[in-house]
Amino acid sequence: MRGMVPPDRDSTVSQIRYAVVYVPKRSRGRFPQGSVNIVETDMAAFQQADPESRRFAAVVSGPSKSSEGQMIYYLVEWLGVEP
């Protein structure tokens, strides 16, 4: 994805992680840090997801600092969604 900082195996910056993301629509490709709840496993993401409350299980990369100075996560993929 354009603008995404590649994962760094030697640090905690821009790591690929499981998460539950609060979004109005799943058409967005990046999310502010406050909308992302990092979890340990894909099962934890599925268990905490609640589509009716617009909380979706995902794999994300981040956090990264945006050009506006905000900490953001990038979507890698939605979990449990057909391509």
N, CA, C and O of each residue as an XYZ file, in Angstrom:
332
protein
N       0.847     -1.178      0.000
C       0.000      0.000      0.000
C       0.890      1.237      0.000
O       1.899      1.276      0.704
N       0.534      2.216     -0.761
C       1.283      3.459     -0.859
C       1.350      4.133      0.515
O       0.332      4.288      1.190
N       2.562      4.533      0.920
C       2.727      5.237      2.173
C       2.951      4.349      3.381
O       3.304      4.843      4.451
N       2.751      3.043      3.230
C       2.898      2.140      4.366
C       4.379      1.891      4.644
O       5.151      1.617      3.726
N       4.767      1.987      5.909
C       6.135      1.676      6.310
C       6.255      0.161      6.391
O       5.451     -0.488      7.061
N       7.264     -0.419      5.706
C       7.399     -1.880      5.745
C       7.698     -2.378      7.159
O       8.350     -1.678      7.933
N       7.227     -3.582      7.504
C       7.495     -4.129      8.834
C       8.991     -4.272      9.107
O       9.769     -4.594      8.209
N       9.379     -4.032     10.342
C      10.767     -4.137     10.782
C      10.832     -5.229     11.843
O      10.295     -5.066     12.939
N      11.482     -6.333     11.522
C      11.547     -7.463     12.458
C      12.298     -7.143     13.736
O      12.107     -7.817     14.748
N      13.151     -6.125     13.708
C      13.990     -5.807     14.865
C      13.395     -4.757     15.791
O      14.031     -4.392     16.780
N      12.193     -4.256     15.502
C      11.586     -3.248     16.374
C      10.088     -3.499     16.491
O       9.548     -4.425     15.886
N       9.432     -2.659     17.280
C       7.982     -2.792     17.437
C       7.231     -1.824     16.536
O       6.008     -1.717     16.629
N       7.941     -1.123     15.671
C       7.318     -0.178     14.749
C       6.876     -0.916     13.488
O       7.626     -1.719     12.934
N       5.676     -0.643     13.050
C       5.122     -1.207     11.813
C       5.201     -2.728     11.756
O       5.762     -3.304     10.824
N       4.639     -3.349     12.753
C       4.549     -4.800     12.784
C       3.181     -5.246     12.264
O       2.201     -4.507     12.358
N       3.127     -6.439     11.724
C       1.859     -7.029     11.297
C       1.209     -7.625     12.545
O       1.824     -8.423     13.252
N      -0.048     -7.228     12.811
C      -0.725     -7.658     14.040
C      -2.196     -7.944     13.775
O      -2.776     -7.450     12.807
N      -2.784     -8.744     14.645
C      -4.232     -8.956     14.627
C      -4.878     -7.828     15.407
O      -4.314     -7.327     16.379
N      -6.069     -7.431     14.971
C      -6.727     -6.301     15.638
C      -8.231     -6.361     15.441
O      -8.750     -7.070     14.579
N      -8.907     -5.588     16.275
C     -10.316     -5.286     16.077
C     -10.349     -3.795     15.758
O      -9.863     -2.971     16.533
N     -10.931     -3.459     14.602
C     -10.909     -2.083     14.113
C     -12.329     -1.522     14.099
O     -13.252     -2.149     13.580
N     -12.487     -0.330     14.678
C     -13.770      0.365     14.622
C     -13.748      1.278     13.398
O     -12.933      2.196     13.319
N     -14.644      1.025     12.446
C     -14.739      1.855     11.239
C     -16.198      1.980     10.810
O     -16.965      1.025     10.939
N     -16.587      3.148     10.301
C     -17.949      3.297      9.788
C     -18.194      2.412      8.565
O     -19.278      1.848      8.415
N     -17.190      2.289      7.691
C     -17.276      1.447      6.489
C     -15.950      0.725      6.317
O     -14.896      1.255      6.670
N     -16.004     -0.474      5.780
C     -14.766     -1.223      5.577
C     -14.060     -0.846      4.283
O     -13.233     -1.619      3.799
N     -14.347      0.284      3.721
C     -13.699      0.704      2.481
C     -12.398      1.473      2.743
O     -11.657      1.766      1.805
N     -12.122      1.793      3.983
C     -10.903      2.540      4.315
C      -9.698      1.617      4.371
O      -9.825      0.430      4.674
N      -8.526      2.171      4.077
C      -7.297      1.381      4.093
C      -6.350      1.741      5.214
O      -5.337      1.069      5.413
N      -6.668      2.805      5.957
C      -5.825      3.179      7.102
C      -6.714      3.737      8.207
O      -7.789      4.282      7.957
N      -6.223      3.580      9.450
C      -7.059      3.904     10.603
C      -6.242      4.614     11.669
O      -5.075      4.275     11.866
N      -6.820      5.590     12.364
C      -6.113      6.219     13.479
C      -5.923      5.215     14.614
O      -6.738      4.311     14.801
N      -4.860      5.382     15.353
C      -4.518      4.452     16.429
C      -5.664      4.261     17.415
O      -5.827      3.162     17.947
N      -6.457      5.285     17.676
C      -7.563      5.188     18.613
C      -8.698      4.294     18.149
O      -9.558      3.922     18.948
N      -8.712      3.943     16.866
C      -9.759      3.070     16.318
C      -9.335      1.610     16.264
O     -10.110      0.751     15.846
N      -8.104      1.326     16.686
C      -7.532     -0.009     16.552
C      -7.250     -0.599     17.931
O      -6.572      0.017     18.753
N      -7.778     -1.802     18.175
C      -7.497     -2.540     19.399
C      -6.675     -3.765     19.014
O      -7.197     -4.698     18.403
N      -5.385     -3.765     19.372
C      -4.493     -4.876     19.041
C      -4.806     -6.058     19.950
O      -4.992     -5.892     21.156
N      -4.864     -7.257     19.361
C      -5.095     -8.496     20.110
C      -4.014     -9.501     19.744
O      -3.280     -9.307     18.774
N      -3.917    -10.575     20.521
C      -2.836    -11.541     20.335
C      -3.044    -12.521     19.174
O      -2.086    -12.907     18.506
N      -4.293    -12.918     18.938
C      -4.539    -13.973     17.948
C      -5.705    -13.610     17.038
O      -6.477    -12.693     17.318
N      -5.809    -14.352     15.950
C      -6.946    -14.152     15.053
C      -8.249    -14.550     15.742
O      -9.288    -13.932     15.508
N      -8.200    -15.575     16.587
C      -9.407    -15.992     17.314
C      -9.876    -14.892     18.274
O     -11.077    -14.656     18.405
N      -8.940    -14.226     18.940
C      -9.305    -13.125     19.830
C      -9.960    -12.000     19.035
O     -10.919    -11.383     19.499
N      -9.445    -11.736     17.848
C     -10.039    -10.699     16.994
C     -11.463    -11.083     16.607
O     -12.367    -10.249     16.656
N     -11.669    -12.356     16.217
C     -13.022    -12.811     15.868
C     -13.970    -12.717     17.063
O     -15.117    -12.296     16.913
N     -13.499    -13.107     18.244
C     -14.346    -13.099     19.433
C     -14.743    -11.689     19.850
O     -15.854    -11.482     20.339
N     -13.856    -10.719     19.665
C     -14.132     -9.346     20.082
C     -14.825     -8.522     19.001
O     -15.348     -7.443     19.282
N     -14.830     -9.019     17.773
C     -15.486     -8.288     16.683
C     -16.993     -8.239     16.907
O     -17.582     -9.165     17.463
N     -17.602     -7.148     16.465
C     -19.047     -6.973     16.562
C     -19.495     -6.102     15.387
O     -19.563     -4.879     15.506
N     -19.800     -6.742     14.246
C     -20.162     -5.972     13.056
C     -21.316     -4.996     13.265
O     -21.344     -3.936     12.640
N     -22.263     -5.334     14.129
C     -23.379     -4.414     14.382
C     -22.912     -3.114     15.035
O     -23.543     -2.069     14.875
N     -21.798     -3.186     15.773
C     -21.206     -1.994     16.393
C     -20.055     -1.442     15.559
O     -19.307     -0.574     16.009
N     -19.924     -1.956     14.342
C     -18.885     -1.544     13.386
C     -17.472     -1.823     13.889
O     -16.553     -1.037     13.658
N     -17.311     -2.945     14.576
C     -15.994     -3.407     15.031
C     -15.693     -4.711     14.292
O     -16.405     -5.706     14.433
N     -14.603     -4.678     13.487
C     -14.303     -5.779     12.583
C     -12.922     -6.358     12.851
O     -11.988     -5.628     13.184
N     -12.795     -7.687     12.702
C     -11.514     -8.368     12.851
C     -10.666     -8.103     11.612
O     -11.158     -8.135     10.485
N      -9.375     -7.840     11.845
C      -8.487     -7.507     10.736
C      -7.047     -7.857     11.068
O      -6.695     -8.113     12.219
N      -6.227     -7.860     10.026
C      -4.780     -7.885     10.166
C      -4.321     -6.493      9.747
O      -4.682     -6.012      8.673
N      -3.525     -5.849     10.596
C      -3.077     -4.486     10.320
C      -1.559     -4.394     10.422
O      -0.907     -5.254     11.014
N      -1.015     -3.346      9.838
C       0.412     -3.045      9.938
C       0.552     -1.688     10.609
O      -0.123     -0.727     10.241
N       1.428     -1.622     11.587
C       1.623     -0.343     12.247
C       2.109     -0.520     13.664
O       2.430     -1.631     14.085
N       2.163      0.561     14.391
C       1.747      1.898     14.006
C       2.828      2.607     13.195
O       4.013      2.288     13.300
N       2.404      3.561     12.395
C       3.272      4.438     11.619
C       2.829      5.866     11.862
O       1.671      6.119     12.197
N       3.738      6.785     11.695
C       3.390      8.200     11.846
C       3.016      8.738     10.463
O       3.796      8.639      9.517
N       1.820      9.305     10.360
C       1.364      9.859      9.084
C       2.035     11.207      8.829
O       2.689     11.762      9.712
N       1.866     11.722      7.621
C       2.441     13.022      7.287
C       1.810     14.138      8.118
O       2.381     15.220      8.251
N       0.620     13.866      8.681
C      -0.048     14.846      9.540
C       0.388     14.718     10.998
O      -0.068     15.482     11.848
N       1.265     13.760     11.295
C       1.752     13.575     12.649
C       0.912     12.636     13.499
O       1.172     12.497     14.695
N      -0.088     11.988     12.912
C      -0.949     11.050     13.646
C      -0.361      9.641     13.563
O       0.280      9.284     12.574
N      -0.582      8.858     14.596
C      -0.183      7.454     14.569
C      -1.317      6.678     13.906
O      -2.470      6.780     14.324
N      -0.991      5.906     12.877
C      -2.006      5.189     12.110
C      -1.605      3.736     11.882
O      -0.434      3.369     11.986
N      -2.603      2.927     11.571
C      -2.415      1.544     11.165
C      -2.958      1.392      9.750
O      -3.938      2.036      9.375
N      -2.308      0.532      8.971
C      -2.761      0.228      7.612
C      -3.412     -1.148      7.590
O      -2.961     -2.072      8.267
N      -4.464     -1.272      6.815
C      -5.137     -2.559      6.649
C      -4.277     -3.479      5.797
O      -3.831     -3.094      4.716
N      -4.043     -4.696      6.283
C      -3.413     -5.751      5.486
C      -4.528     -6.595      4.884
O      -4.545     -6.850      3.680
N      -5.476     -7.034      5.746
C      -6.648     -7.746      5.263
C      -7.714     -7.804      6.351
O      -7.413     -7.809      7.545
N      -8.968     -7.848      5.906
C     -10.080     -8.101      6.816
C     -10.137     -9.587      7.055
O      -9.948    -10.362      6.117
N     -10.391    -10.013      8.275
C     -10.513    -11.436      8.590
C     -11.963    -11.875      8.439
O     -12.881    -11.167      8.854
N     -12.160    -13.033      7.850
C     -13.497    -13.584      7.715
C     -14.314    -12.946      6.625
O     -15.538    -13.075      6.629
N     -13.691    -12.264      5.694
C     -14.399    -11.599      4.596
C     -13.960    -12.222      3.289
O     -12.765    -12.381      3.036
N     -14.921    -12.574      2.465
C     -14.604    -13.123      1.148
C     -13.883    -12.074      0.305
O     -14.248    -10.900      0.356
N     -12.859    -12.470     -0.476
C     -12.140    -11.494     -1.323
C     -13.023    -10.914     -2.401
O     -12.570    -10.084     -3.190
